[in-house]
Amino acid sequence: MKHSRTIIQTSAIALFVFSGSGQISFAQVVNIGAGTHVVADGNINLVIDQGGMRNDGNFHKGQSTVYFDGSNTTTLSGSQTTQFHNLGFRGTGIKINEGTADVINTLMVEGSTTLDADGSANNRAFTMKSSDTATANVDILVNSHIIGNVTVERHIHTGTGPGQHPKSWQFLATPTNGQSIFQSWQENGLAPTGYGTWISGTGTGFDVTTLAPSVKYFNDNTGDWTGVTNTGQNLQLPLGYMLFVRGDRTVTTYNGTPNQTNMRSKGTLHTPVNAPPDVPVQANRFQSFGNPYASRVEFDKIFQISTGISNLFYAWDPSLNGSWGLGGYQTISALAGYIPSAGSPSTYYPAGVPSPYIESGQAVLVQSNGSAGNIKFSENCKAPGSRLVNRQTLTSYSQVPAHRQLMFCSLFTNQGNIADGNIIVFEDGLGNNINHYDAKKLPNAGENFSITRNDTLLSLEARQYVQEPDTVFFHLKNLRAQNYQFRFAPMHMPAHLAAFLVDSHLQQYHSVSLTDSSFIDISINSTPGSAAPGRFYLVFKPSVVVPVQFTGIAAQRTSKTVNTITWNTDNEIGLRLYQIEKSADGRQFEPIGTKAPAQNQGGQATYHLLDGNALPGFNYYRVRAVNLYGSAQYSRIAVVDPLKETPAISVYPNPVVDNNIQLRFTGAKTGNYTFRLNNESGQTIYRHRAQVQQPDQLLLLKPSQVLSAGTYWLQVIDVDGILYTEKIMVQ
């Protein structure tokens, strides 16, 4: 349907509805008069050819798309803000905005068109809106261009309502160039409801002076964050900013109630004519970058055109709260199908749902693949749609190949909140040494649940195909004294193996399913070893049960250098040998001897082995039963405690020299000691008190009077009141 005249005159029609899903075309100018309502109902396309739209009334956008076709023209004008769902400019020449326009979903500038966003006098408003349901995006630009200032919003979902998060750090990008931090995120010092935030720090332009900054950027030289010292500096920074958001500008105190806000900035956008700069990456370093576009981008496309980076990124998740409520990093790797490392319904990254995109206004971190390089961007990296980092579209972006085996490991608090997580990936070609497939751990301020390999902490470990007896060592940090729960979610794991979570503190084995989710409760308390970082590890064993049952194992110290290991078995059938293994840390075991099975016909047996090289510290022992086909199973671990040396105090040298009595403490309790020196007549001629700070220590006593030649008795009273007496000779 094509119209060749003005479609609506001022006040002539109170309501005009366009409905359906087709296309309606207009020629020349569409005038919406004062008091008139134009409703674009449904997904209808309104095409305005060789004309424009003047809005002095009300335009109701619905889910419509409005296109301005043709050549040079003033496309938008009028006294009222015109809000579009989708807005397109096609054809040739310059399309000028001389009104006030908002885009809710997608802005398209096609053909050889140039959009002048802020008008001929550079004083018009053109805004890419953001809310808790959608963030507007600029579609791919090919031969087209956008000039003038555009305002780009980024909604922050702070608050106390459902789905919202408390005051938190946000890792933000800056897609416009033209304003300072003060002009944009501080709203020129004003406090409009729903916009900006209170920014603190030390320097110039802050709302309040504090020692710790609330806005900072990543420094790849130090691997740490550098605080901003002047909010008058240009907002646009390719590295992005970590910004603490309390709510909008009306929230001015540390204990003020957080509310939703929008971080907005106004300036020019990156286009093919004004392309974003590369971000350099140093070899073996982390680097940050902000999404340079007012559009979501697909990380894999950035990876494909960049150099020196691994195909993974770290996204800051303000709702990854754990027990501390501080947020944390999600590791998102191509190896795991871009499924986040700590996904959960309570976080902004749902479990098992790929998250391959970096949103408009979002910044992330990447790691070097071992070489230096550059992060590059192009219009083709853009992707349609948006999410608030918590608005996840539950669609499958890429399927994990069926031959790739994964184990998703998560740590939950006693309140059911996810605290952290990691991923183990198994596939031939990934290697068992640390390489660019592995994701190094970025530490959270709260609980940390990572993997340790060769003294390196990982949030994703890539390994060769799993086989018996592969072991994955976990690392815990910042856990509180409370109950937690491990959750394991396997994907494509092999059926011929079984997995067990080993608790080296309680000497317990917990079965971990390789076909379904597993939930294992743990407790952290004040008991030594309860919060040990390496308390837990995951062991893979054959799923076929070896025909033997360990009914007991014990180990005890029989002398300083000899330990005796005893174990009992039942149902011995088809065994080749028992191999006894020893460890100094309960993790890395080495064989120290073997025993042949005594029964091997289904009976019971008891075995003993002497370890003549017992360690003075802890000794850990386990027995490995190997059957005739090479399959094996392990006993639980037996522990022998360290040697307890009898405290000893001696005088050296004796006879004493130059009135100096030097005491040597060995294995002593630390604390305050009392010293009395008596002559042969039993008279106390010298008293002294001193602190012994270490179990093995030298301490010098120097009596005030000169000791004449003869025999003396030194009495030492320790912290428990035990008396030691040493004979001293003076020549």
ZAMARGU-4260 file (C-alpha; in steps of 0.2 Angstrom, whole numbers, plus 5000, padded with zeros to 4 digits):
<rodrens>
0) 5000/5000/5000 | 5008/5016/4995 | 5003/5034/5000 | 5008/5050/4990 | 5001/5063/5002
5) 5003/5068/5020 | 4995/5054/5030 | 4989/5062/5046 | 4985/5081/5048 | 4986/5090/5065
10) 4972/5085/5076 | 4962/5078/5061 | 4963/5060/5067 | 4964/5055/5086 | 4969/5037/5083
15) 4977/5028/5068 | 4982/5010/5069 | 4993/5000/5057 | 4992/4982/5061 | 4998/4965/5054
20) 5015/4959/5049 | 5016/4966/5031 | 5023/4982/5024 | 5015/4999/5022 | 5024/5012/5012
25) 5022/5031/5013 | 5029/5045/5001 | 5036/5061/5007 | 5033/5067/5025 | 5022/5058/5039
30) 5016/5072/5051 | 5009/5066/5067 | 4999/5081/5074 | 4997/5086/5092 | 4985/5075/5101
35) 4986/5061/5088 | 4991/5044/5092 | 4999/5032/5078 | 5000/5014/5083 | 5011/5002/5074
40) 5004/4986/5080 | 5013/4969/5079 | 5028/4967/5068 | 5023/4978/5054 | 5036/4987/5043
45) 5033/5006/5039 | 5043/5012/5025 | 5044/5031/5022 | 5051/5034/5005 | 5059/5050/5000
50) 5052/5058/5015 | 5053/5059/5034 | 5043/5059/5050 | 5038/5074/5060 | 5031/5069/5077
55) 5021/5082/5087 | 5010/5069/5094 | 5012/5051/5100 | 5020/5037/5090 | 5017/5019/5098
60) 5031/5008/5091 | 5025/4990/5096 | 5037/4978/5088 | 5038/4988/5072 | 5052/4992/5060
65) 5052/5010/5052 | 5063/5012/5037 | 5068/5029/5029 | 5072/5026/5011 | 5079/5036/4997
70) 5092/5050/4996 | 5096/5066/5006 | 5082/5071/5018 | 5078/5077/5035 | 5071/5061/5041
75) 5066/5065/5059 | 5059/5080/5067 | 5045/5087/5079 | 5043/5092/5096 | 5040/5075/5104
80) 5052/5061/5107 | 5050/5047/5094 | 5054/5030/5101 | 5057/5016/5088 | 5058/4997/5091
85) 5069/4995/5075 | 5074/5009/5065 | 5082/5008/5048 | 5090/5021/5036 | 5092/5014/5018
90) 5097/5021/5001 | 5110/5035/4998 | 5115/5052/5004 | 5113/5059/5022 | 5098/5056/5033
95) 5097/5070/5046 | 5089/5069/5064 | 5082/5085/5068 | 5071/5079/5082 | 5073/5067/5097
100) 5074/5049/5094 | 5076/5033/5104 | 5080/5016/5098 | 5075/5001/5109 | 5081/4986/5099
105) 5091/4988/5082 | 5097/5003/5072 | 5101/4998/5054 | 5111/5010/5042 | 5112/5002/5025
110) 5117/5005/5007 | 5128/5021/5006 | 5118/5031/5018 | 5126/5042/5031 | 5116/5045/5047
115) 5118/5062/5055 | 5113/5058/5073 | 5113/5075/5081 | 5107/5086/5067 | 5115/5100/5057
120) 5118/5110/5073 | 5124/5096/5083 | 5111/5098/5096 | 5099/5084/5093 | 5097/5069/5104
125) 5098/5051/5097 | 5099/5037/5110 | 5102/5019/5110 | 5091/5014/5125 | 5095/5000/5138
130) 5083/4993/5151 | 5081/4977/5161 | 5073/4968/5146 | 5084/4974/5131 | 5099/4984/5125
135) 5098/4993/5108 | 5112/4988/5096 | 5119/4995/5080 | 5118/4982/5066 | 5133/4979/5055
140) 5139/4994/5044 | 5146/4990/5027 | 5147/5005/5016 | 5137/5016/5027 | 5142/5028/5041
145) 5135/5037/5057 | 5141/5054/5061 | 5137/5066/5076 | 5134/5061/5094 | 5125/5046/5099
150) 5120/5042/5117 | 5123/5024/5122 | 5115/5017/5138 | 5120/5002/5148 | 5107/4996/5161
155) 5114/4990/5178 | 5102/4978/5187 | 5107/4984/5205 | 5093/4983/5218 | 5085/4972/5231
160) 5071/4965/5220 | 5070/4947/5212 | 5084/4945/5200 | 5093/4960/5205 | 5110/4961/5214
165) 5117/4972/5227 | 5130/4986/5225 | 5144/4978/5215 | 5158/4980/5204 | 5154/4980/5185
170) 5167/4978/5171 | 5161/4991/5158 | 5166/4996/5141 | 5165/5013/5133 | 5158/5013/5115
175) 5157/5032/5113 | 5171/5045/5111 | 5167/5063/5117 | 5164/5064/5135 | 5174/5063/5151
180) 5170/5051/5166 | 5163/5066/5175 | 5152/5071/5161 | 5145/5054/5158 | 5145/5042/5172
185) 5144/5056/5185 | 5131/5065/5175 | 5140/5082/5176 | 5138/5081/5195 | 5119/5081/5194
190) 5108/5067/5201 | 5095/5062/5188 | 5084/5047/5194 | 5089/5031/5186 | 5106/5037/5179
195) 5125/5037/5183 | 5132/5032/5200 | 5142/5040/5214 | 5161/5038/5211 | 5174/5039/5224
200) 5193/5040/5224 | 5208/5050/5227 | 5212/5064/5215 | 5202/5076/5205 | 5183/5076/5201
205) 5177/5063/5213 | 5160/5064/5222 | 5169/5059/5238 | 5187/5056/5243 | 5192/5039/5248
210) 5208/5029/5249 | 5202/5015/5238 | 5196/5020/5220 | 5179/5015/5214 | 5184/5016/5196
215) 5200/5007/5190 | 5207/4999/5174 | 5218/4983/5171 | 5237/4986/5170 | 5244/4972/5160
220) 5262/4976/5166 | 5258/4972/5184 | 5243/4961/5182 | 5233/4971/5194 | 5221/4986/5194
225) 5226/5004/5193 | 5214/5017/5200 | 5208/5032/5190 | 5215/5049/5198 | 5205/5061/5188
230) 5187/5059/5182 | 5190/5073/5170 | 5199/5061/5158 | 5191/5055/5142 | 5179/5041/5146
235) 5183/5031/5131 | 5197/5018/5135 | 5200/5002/5125 | 5204/4992/5141 | 5187/4996/5149
240) 5184/5000/5167 | 5180/4991/5183 | 5167/5002/5191 | 5159/5000/5208 | 5140/5004/5206
245) 5130/5008/5221 | 5114/5012/5211 | 5110/5029/5203 | 5117/5046/5208 | 5104/5047/5222
250) 5113/5033/5232 | 5127/5043/5240 | 5131/5033/5256 | 5139/5016/5259 | 5123/5009/5267
255) 5111/5017/5255 | 5098/5006/5247 | 5104/5001/5229 | 5093/5004/5215 | 5093/5001/5196
260) 5103/5013/5185 | 5109/5017/5168 | 5127/5021/5164 | 5126/5032/5148 | 5138/5041/5138
265) 5137/5053/5122 | 5149/5054/5108 | 5154/5047/5091 | 5153/5028/5087 | 5165/5017/5079
270) 5161/5014/5061 | 5171/5007/5046 | 5177/5024/5043 | 5181/5026/5062 | 5187/5009/5066
275) 5192/5004/5084 | 5210/5003/5088 | 5219/4986/5091 | 5223/4981/5110 | 5240/4975/5112
280) 5243/4959/5122 | 5260/4955/5130 | 5267/4937/5129 | 5261/4926/5144 | 5251/4940/5152
285) 5232/4944/5154 | 5224/4959/5145 | 5207/4967/5146 | 5197/4975/5132 | 5180/4983/5131
290) 5168/4979/5118 | 5171/4995/5106 | 5153/4994/5098 | 5136/4999/5103 | 5131/4981/5099
295) 5135/4963/5106 | 5150/4955/5098 | 5154/4936/5095 | 5170/4932/5104 | 5175/4918/5092
300) 5175/4931/5078 | 5187/4942/5088 | 5198/4927/5091 | 5199/4922/5073 | 5205/4939/5067
305) 5216/4942/5083 | 5234/4936/5087 | 5242/4930/5103 | 5227/4926/5113 | 5218/4909/5118
310) 5200/4906/5113 | 5193/4910/5130 | 5188/4925/5140 | 5184/4930/5158 | 5168/4939/5161
315) 5165/4947/5178 | 5148/4941/5185 | 5142/4953/5199 | 5130/4939/5205 | 5143/4926/5208
320) 5142/4930/5226 | 5146/4914/5236 | 5146/4919/5255 | 5155/4935/5253 | 5143/4944/5241
325) 5158/4951/5230 | 5155/4944/5213 | 5168/4933/5203 | 5175/4928/5186 | 5166/4916/5174
330) 5179/4907/5163 | 5171/4905/5146 | 5181/4894/5134 | 5178/4888/5116 | 5184/4870/5122
335) 5169/4870/5134 | 5157/4876/5120 | 5157/4893/5129 | 5148/4886/5144 | 5152/4896/5159
340) 5163/4888/5173 | 5152/4893/5187 | 5134/4893/5179 | 5119/4893/5190 | 5101/4899/5190
345) 5106/4912/5203 | 5120/4919/5193 | 5120/4930/5177 | 5127/4915/5167 | 5115/4900/5168
350) 5123/4882/5170 | 5125/4873/5154 | 5120/4887/5143 | 5133/4894/5130 | 5138/4912/5133
355) 5148/4916/5117 | 5144/4935/5117 | 5152/4950/5124 | 5137/4963/5126 | 5136/4981/5122
360) 5145/4990/5136 | 5154/4975/5143 | 5172/4973/5146 | 5182/4956/5148 | 5199/4949/5151
365) 5209/4937/5140 | 5225/4928/5142 | 5240/4927/5130 | 5243/4910/5121 | 5261/4912/5125
370) 5265/4924/5111 | 5263/4943/5110 | 5249/4949/5098 | 5234/4961/5096 | 5216/4960/5099
375) 5207/4966/5083 | 5189/4971/5079 | 5178/4972/5064 | 5160/4976/5060 | 5158/4957/5056
380) 5161/4953/5074 | 5144/4960/5078 | 5130/4949/5083 | 5111/4952/5084 | 5101/4953/5101
385) 5106/4958/5118 | 5106/4952/5136 | 5109/4961/5152 | 5123/4949/5156 | 5108/4941/5166
390) 5096/4940/5151 | 5102/4924/5144 | 5093/4917/5128 | 5092/4899/5131 | 5097/4893/5114
395) 5111/4882/5109 | 5125/4892/5101 | 5137/4878/5098 | 5136/4860/5102 | 5151/4852/5112
400) 5158/4838/5100 | 5152/4821/5106 | 5170/4815/5107 | 5175/4829/5119 | 5173/4824/5137
405) 5169/4837/5151 | 5167/4838/5169 | 5159/4854/5177 | 5164/4856/5195 | 5155/4869/5206
410) 5155/4875/5224 | 5139/4880/5233 | 5137/4888/5249 | 5125/4882/5263 | 5113/4895/5257
415) 5112/4887/5240 | 5122/4901/5231 | 5136/4896/5219 | 5153/4902/5225 | 5164/4897/5211
420) 5167/4883/5198 | 5180/4875/5186 | 5179/4864/5171 | 5190/4849/5166 | 5191/4845/5147
425) 5197/4829/5140 | 5202/4826/5122 | 5216/4819/5112 | 5228/4833/5106 | 5225/4844/5121
430) 5241/4838/5130 | 5244/4835/5149 | 5256/4850/5151 | 5250/4868/5154 | 5247/4876/5137
435) 5236/4889/5128 | 5221/4877/5130 | 5221/4879/5149 | 5213/4894/5157 | 5223/4901/5172
440) 5213/4906/5187 | 5209/4924/5190 | 5206/4925/5209 | 5190/4930/5216 | 5188/4941/5232
445) 5177/4928/5240 | 5178/4909/5239 | 5189/4901/5225 | 5187/4883/5219 | 5201/4880/5206
450) 5212/4866/5199 | 5230/4865/5202 | 5243/4858/5191 | 5262/4860/5192 | 5260/4874/5205
455) 5248/4884/5193 | 5230/4887/5197 | 5217/4885/5183 | 5199/4888/5180 | 5199/4876/5165
460) 5211/4862/5163 | 5213/4854/5146 | 5220/4836/5146 | 5222/4821/5135 | 5207/4808/5136
465) 5204/4803/5154 | 5211/4786/5159 | 5214/4776/5174 | 5222/4782/5186 | 5221/4800/5181
470) 5220/4812/5195 | 5213/4830/5196 | 5219/4840/5211 | 5208/4854/5217 | 5213/4870/5226
475) 5201/4879/5239 | 5204/4897/5246 | 5194/4909/5256 | 5181/4896/5262 | 5172/4901/5278
480) 5169/4889/5293 | 5152/4882/5287 | 5145/4869/5276 | 5147/4868/5257 | 5142/4857/5243
485) 5151/4851/5228 | 5141/4848/5212 | 5148/4839/5198 | 5140/4838/5180 | 5148/4827/5167
490) 5146/4828/5149 | 5151/4814/5136 | 5162/4805/5150 | 5167/4787/5146 | 5156/4773/5154
495) 5171/4761/5157 | 5178/4772/5171 | 5172/4777/5188 | 5176/4793/5197 | 5179/4797/5216
500) 5181/4813/5226 | 5195/4809/5239 | 5194/4819/5255 | 5212/4818/5261 | 5207/4826/5278
505) 5194/4814/5283 | 5201/4799/5273 | 5185/4797/5263 | 5180/4792/5246 | 5164/4799/5238
510) 5158/4792/5221 | 5155/4804/5207 | 5144/4799/5193 | 5150/4800/5175 | 5132/4800/5168
515) 5122/4811/5180 | 5124/4825/5192 | 5133/4822/5209 | 5130/4832/5225 | 5143/4830/5239
520) 5141/4839/5256 | 5157/4845/5265 | 5161/4854/5281 | 5174/4867/5285 | 5178/4870/5303
525) 5193/4874/5314 | 5200/4857/5314 | 5218/4857/5307 | 5218/4852/5289 | 5199/4855/5287
530) 5202/4871/5276 | 5218/4865/5268 | 5219/4871/5250 | 5223/4853/5243 | 5211/4844/5254
535) 5201/4837/5239 | 5205/4828/5223 | 5196/4818/5209 | 5202/4801/5205 | 5197/4790/5189
540) 5197/4771/5191 | 5190/4757/5181 | 5172/4755/5183 | 5174/4736/5184 | 5176/4731/5202
545) 5192/4722/5206 | 5188/4706/5215 | 5195/4711/5232 | 5189/4720/5247 | 5200/4730/5259
550) 5193/4728/5276 | 5206/4738/5285 | 5223/4747/5284 | 5234/4754/5297 | 5251/4761/5299
555) 5262/4765/5314 | 5279/4771/5319 | 5290/4758/5327 | 5306/4768/5327 | 5312/4785/5321
560) 5316/4777/5303 | 5304/4762/5303 | 5285/4762/5300 | 5274/4746/5299 | 5260/4745/5287
565) 5246/4732/5290 | 5231/4729/5279 | 5217/4716/5279 | 5208/4710/5264 | 5193/4699/5259
570) 5187/4690/5243 | 5204/4689/5235 | 5201/4682/5217 | 5212/4684/5202 | 5225/4696/5209
575) 5242/4698/5203 | 5250/4709/5217 | 5248/4722/5230 | 5258/4737/5228 | 5261/4748/5243
580) 5263/4767/5239 | 5269/4781/5250 | 5268/4800/5250 | 5274/4815/5260 | 5259/4826/5256
585) 5245/4814/5254 | 5244/4818/5235 | 5259/4812/5226 | 5262/4793/5229 | 5277/4782/5225
590) 5278/4763/5226 | 5289/4757/5240 | 5286/4738/5239 | 5275/4724/5233 | 5266/4709/5241
595) 5260/4693/5232 | 5242/4688/5236 | 5241/4675/5250 | 5224/4668/5246 | 5218/4673/5229
600) 5204/4660/5230 | 5191/4671/5239 | 5198/4670/5256 | 5203/4683/5269 | 5221/4688/5273
605) 5232/4700/5283 | 5248/4708/5276 | 5262/4718/5284 | 5276/4728/5276 | 5290/4738/5285
610) 5295/4754/5278 | 5313/4757/5283 | 5314/4775/5276 | 5301/4783/5287 | 5300/4802/5285
615) 5302/4812/5301 | 5286/4822/5296 | 5269/4815/5290 | 5269/4798/5281 | 5254/4793/5270
620) 5252/4775/5264 | 5239/4766/5252 | 5239/4749/5245 | 5235/4746/5226 | 5228/4730/5222
625) 5231/4725/5203 | 5222/4710/5195 | 5228/4699/5181 | 5221/4711/5168 | 5230/4726/5174
630) 5215/4734/5182 | 5217/4741/5200 | 5209/4748/5215 | 5215/4757/5230 | 5213/4756/5249
635) 5210/4771/5259 | 5225/4781/5265 | 5233/4777/5282 | 5243/4791/5290 | 5258/4791/5302
640) 5260/4807/5312 | 5277/4816/5313 | 5290/4812/5326 | 5287/4821/5342 | 5304/4826/5349
645) 5307/4827/5368 | 5311/4845/5372 | 5329/4847/5376 | 5339/4861/5384 | 5358/4861/5384
650) 5373/4873/5387 | 5386/4875/5374 | 5400/4877/5376 | 5402/4870/5393 | 5413/4875/5402
655) 5407/4893/5398 | 5418/4906/5391 | 5419/4925/5395 | 5404/4924/5407 | 5392/4920/5393
660) 5380/4905/5396 | 5373/4900/5379 | 5358/4889/5379 | 5352/4878/5365 | 5334/4874/5364
665) 5328/4859/5354 | 5309/4855/5351 | 5305/4867/5365 | 5288/4875/5368 | 5287/4893/5364
670) 5283/4906/5378 | 5291/4914/5393 | 5305/4904/5403 | 5312/4908/5420 | 5331/4905/5423
675) 5340/4903/5440 | 5359/4901/5442 | 5364/4893/5459 | 5382/4891/5466 | 5388/4875/5475
680) 5380/4881/5491 | 5363/4882/5483 | 5362/4901/5484 | 5354/4909/5469 | 5366/4922/5462
685) 5357/4926/5445 | 5339/4927/5440 | 5332/4931/5422 | 5316/4929/5412 | 5316/4928/5393
690) 5305/4922/5379 | 5308/4907/5368 | 5301/4912/5351 | 5305/4896/5341 | 5306/4877/5346
695) 5324/4877/5340 | 5333/4892/5346 | 5349/4899/5354 | 5348/4910/5369 | 5362/4919/5378
700) 5362/4923/5397 | 5375/4935/5403 | 5375/4936/5422 | 5379/4954/5429 | 5392/4947/5441
705) 5408/4939/5435 | 5407/4920/5439 | 5422/4913/5448 | 5429/4896/5443 | 5419/4882/5450
710) 5403/4872/5447 | 5386/4880/5445 | 5368/4873/5443 | 5356/4881/5430 | 5338/4879/5433
715) 5326/4882/5418 | 5307/4883/5421 | 5297/4881/5405 | 5280/4888/5400 | 5271/4873/5409
720) 5281/4875/5425 | 5293/4860/5421 | 5310/4861/5429 | 5326/4857/5419 | 5343/4857/5428
725) 5359/4859/5419 | 5377/4857/5427 | 5388/4872/5422 | 5407/4872/5424 | 5417/4889/5424
730) 5436/4888/5423
</rodrens>
